[in-house]
Amino acid sequence: MLKNLKHSIVFILIVITLIFVVVMSLAASKPVPNINTAAVSAQNGNESKYGKWSGLGMGLYFSQARYVDTLLANGFTELRIDIPDYQNTSWLASSKASLPGIIAKGAKVIWGVSSYETTITSTNWPTFRQAILDAAQWAQNNGVFEFQIGNEIEGHHDGTITDAQVRDNLKSVATEVQAIFTRGNISYSCEEDSIASWASIGKGDIDILALNVYMGGKGVYDSGTWKTQITNMINAFGVDGTYITEFNISGTSLDDYSEDEAVQAAAVTEMIDYIKASGMTRAIFFTWHDTGSFDLGVVKDDDTYRLLWSQALLNTESVKSTTDAKTTTKISLPDTIALLISKITRKHQTRY
């Protein structure tokens, strides 16, 4: 009888031990709640494995100034705003009116003038030059962080002036601006097709020759060209002499790239990872908010956020794969214990 009692005690101890092991294993496998690392990064200025890259900035328009607090709270301190057409007096005035309040909040504003709506000619170049000089003085007086002397001017001129002349003119006006805008860097954003030409002539007194880069648009996307463009800029001007003033997966429509927001987020993450790995220290995502049919924004027209905000730009959620479907086996503790007891009982009865 003592022998049977001894066997029963051993059996009970074995069952209790196995129950303890199963409970501890299940507790260890329980997912850890998500932590808002973006908020932490914004507070202490540091990155974490899952936080926003400190080099990321945001492009937006003066009409979206109400979102600046949100951007700053999430660590987006460099904001590229408008770069308005020099002959659009209403746009220029509204842009200027919005900047002091944004700068007062602590934003590092990248601003200047360009010719989005105006075709540059040999005749109106002097007017554009003076507009650049006037804007540089305003930027100096009003706390602008970085002044841009133009954006993709090579794509906004007629046959009376060549690409080469435009580049020479920009280098010349940059020299003049250096004497006016002394509080920060002077930059110019070139087209991807003009990288080789700029590399051959050098940037002169332009402190930073920046690049606008996209994976593609209008149904045509190339996984390698945009990477080559970034590499070529670094090879020509070094990581301190260039950065990206606009980047996105599409230059026409996010839905044109993919209507699946998880796929969009994964592609934006790919771009950010490549830019970081290249050695570049700054990149401005374009753009913050959709404007009508121009659906390239983090925020849609209905003020909801695309997944690329949390999954790519803030990087507070893992980027979901759209090619691999993974299944998780659910473990039931009562069922597991019952199964173990059943097996042990059968074994105990057989042995004893």
N, C-alpha and C positions, 0 to 999 in steps of 0.2 A: 504493500500500500504506500509506504514511504517512497518507494521507487516511482510509482505512478504519480504521486504528488510532486515529486521532484521534476518529472517529465512535464507535468502540467505547468509548473512555474516557469520552466525554461521556455515552453511554448508561448506563454503569455508575454514574457519579456521580449521574445523575438518579434511578436506581433506589435507590441508597443514601440519597439525600436524602429520597425519598418514604417509604422504610421508617422513617427517623428521625422524620418528621412524624407518621406513623400511630402509632408507639409512644408518642410524647409525648402525642398526643391521647387515646389510650386511658388512659394513666396519669392524665391530668388529670380524666378522667370517672369514675375509680374512686371509689365512695362512701367518704366519710370515716367511720371507726368512730365509733359513738355514744359520747359522753362522759357520765358520770354527773354532770350538772350539779346534780342535787338534792343530792348529797353535798357538792359544792363550795359550793353556796349555804348548806347547813347549817353548814359550817365557817367561812365568812367573813361570813355574815350578809347577803350581797348577793344580788340577783336577777340572772339572766341571761335572755337571750331565751327560753331553753328551760327555765328553772328554776321552782321553786315560788314562787308569789306570797307575799310576806312577810306579808301580811295574813290569810292562811288559818290558822284554828284548827280544833280537832277536838272533837266531842262524844262522850263515852263514859261508861261506868258504872264504879263502884268495882270490880266484878268483873273488869274488863279492865285493871287496874292493871299487869299484867305486860307490857303492850304500850307502856308509857310511854317506855321507853328507845328503842324503835323510832321513836315519834313525835318525840321530841326530836332524835334523830339525823337525822331528815329535815326538821327546821326547824319542826315544829309545837310552838311553845312555849306558846301559849294553849290551855288545855284546859277545856272546860265539862263539869263532872262532876256527874251525877245530878240535882241540884235536887230532892231527895227530898220525898215527901209528908210534911207536918209531923206527921201522926198515925201514920205507919208507923214505930214506934220501932225496929224491927229494921233497916229500910233506912237510917234516919237514923244509927243507931249505926255500922253498917258503913261508911257513907259517910265519917263523921267519922274512923273508924279508919284509912281508907286515905289520907286527904289529907296528913297530915304527911310521910309518906314520898315522896309524889309531889312535894310542894312542895320538899322537900329536894334533889330531883334538878334543880331549877331551873325547873320548870314554873310558869307563871302561871295559877293555878287560878281559874276563875269558878264560884262556888258560892252556894247559898242554899236556901231551902225554898219549897215550893208546895203545891198541893192536887190532884194527879193523881187520887188515889183517894177524896178526900173532897169532898163537895158543901158549898160555903160557904153558910151561912145567916146571917140576922141574929142568930141565937142563938149560933152558934159563931165568929162573926167575932172577938170579943174573945180567944178562945183562939188563933185563927190569928195575930192581931196579936202576942200575947205570944210565940208560937213564932218569929215573925220577929225580934223583939227579942233573944230568947235566942240564936238562930242568928247574928245579927249580932255579938253579943259573942264567941261562939265563933270566928267568922271573923276578927275583929280579933285575938284572942289567938293564932291558929294560922297566920297568914301568908297568908290568902286574898287574891288579887290584886283581885278584884272581887266584890261581894256583890249577889245578886239577891233582891229582896223578893217575887218570885213569877213564875209563868210561865202566861200565858193564863188568868188567874183569871176573866175575863169568861165563859169557857166552862165554868166549874165552880161555878156557884151556882144556887140555886133561886129561886122566885118571891117569897120573903120579903125579898129584897134585889135591887135593880135594878143594871143595868150601870153607871149613873151613880153610884150609891152605892158600888159596888166601886171605881171609879176615884177617887172622892173619898177613900175610906178608904185606898187605896194611897198617894195623895199625902200624906195625914196621917201614915201610919206612916213614910214616907220621911223626913219632917222629924225624927221621933224617932230614926231610924236614923243620921241624919247626926251626931248627938251620940255615937254608939257606934262606928260603923265609920268610922274616919278614915284608914285606910291606903290606901284606893283608892276607886274610883267605886262608886256605888249604881245598880243598873239594874233594869229590869223589862221582860219580854218580852211584848209584846201580840199579840193576834190580828189577822190582816189586816183583819177586818171592823170593827175598832174604831179604825183609824188616824184617820179623820175626827173621831171624838169626842175622841180625845186631842189632836188638832191644835187643836180648838176651845177646850179647857180648859187646855192647856199641861201640861207635865210637872212643874211645881212644883220640889220638892227632889229629884226623881229625876234623877240626873246624866245618865243615858243611857236613853232610851226605845228599846228594841231591838225587832226584828221577827223572827218566824219565817215563812219564805216557802218555798213549794213551787210547782212548775209545775202540779201537780194531783194526782190520785189516783183509784183505782177506775175506771179507764178513761176519765176525763175530764181532758183537758189543754188549757190555754189558753196560747198562746205570748205573749200580751200582758199579761194581768192581773198576773202577778207582777212584771213590769217597772214597771207603773204603781204598784204598791204600794211598791216601792223608791223611785221618784221622789217619791211623795207624802210618804214619811217624811223624805226629804232636804229637800223644800220646807218641811216643817213644823218640823223640828228642826236642820237643818244637818248637814253631814258629821261634825261633832264631837259632835253630840247624839244620834246614832243609829248602830246597826250591826246586823248580822244574827247572831242567836244560834242559828238553825237554818236551813239551806238544803239542799235536795236536789231532784231532779227529780220525785220522787213522795213523797207523804206516807203511802203504803200499801205499795208494793212496787216495787222496781226492775224486776223482771220484768214487772210490770203495765204499766210504761211501754214496755219493749221487752225481749225475751229476748236480743237481740243486745248483747253487752257493749260493742262498738265504738260502737253508737248511744247507749248509756247514757253512755259517756265523752264523746262529742261534745256531748251535752246538758248535762252538768255543766260542760264547758268553756265553753259558751255562757253559762251562768249566771255563772261566775267572770268572764268577760270583761265582761259587762254590769255586774256589781257594781263591778269596778275602774273602768270607764269612768264610772260614776255619781259617783265621787268618794269613795265609802265606803272606809274604810281597814281595816276588819275584817269578817270573816265566818267563822262556825263551821259546818263541814260536819257534818251529822247523818245517819249516825252512823258510828262506827268499826267495829263488829262486829255481824253478824247475831245475833239472839237468837231462836232457835226459828223460828217462821213470820214473824217481823218481819225481812224481808230488805231492809234499807236500808243495810247496812254496806259499808265498804270491804273488810272481810274476811268471807268466807263462814263458815258453820258448820264446814266442813271445814278451816278455817284457810288456804285459798288466797285469793289477792287478785284482786279484780275488776280489769278493765282500767282502770277510772276512776282507780285509784290511780296508775299510771304515766303514763297518757295525759292525765289531766285535773288531778288534785291535785298530783302532782309535776311533771307536764308535761315528762317526760324522753323521751317518745316522741311522734312526731307523731300527731295524732288522725286515725284512718283514716276516709275518707269511705265511707259506705254507699250512696251514690247514684251515684257516678262510678267506673267501673272503668277503670283506666289500665293500658296494656300497655307493656312495655319491650322495645325491639329489642336483641337480643344481637348483638354484633359479634365475629367471630372474627378474630384477628390474622393467622394463616396464610392464611385464605381471602381476606382483604382484600389482603394483599401479593401473593398469587398472581394475583388479579384485576388489580391495578395493573400487575404485570410483564407480564401477558398483553397488556393494552391498550397498554403502552409498546412492547413487542416488535413488535406488529403495526404500530404507527405507525412505529417505527424501520425495519422492513423495507420499509415502503411508501416512506418518504422516501429510504432509502439502498439 
